[in-house]
């Protein structure tokens, strides 16, 4: 598994667990708001930060996309 894919799985699982979502619901959110693409594009910066900040960052990203 590539480092990038491993990172996306980690982010997905961290977000899903923190928000108490099913895997299906979390994936629907990630697809709808382009979270996986965001994680891919910003991997260089994001993979250096901690779990809590990642979850918060993903949440802010989704909320920004919702209000756009």
Order of alpha helices (4+ residues) and beta strands (2+ residues): alpha-alpha-alpha-alpha-alpha
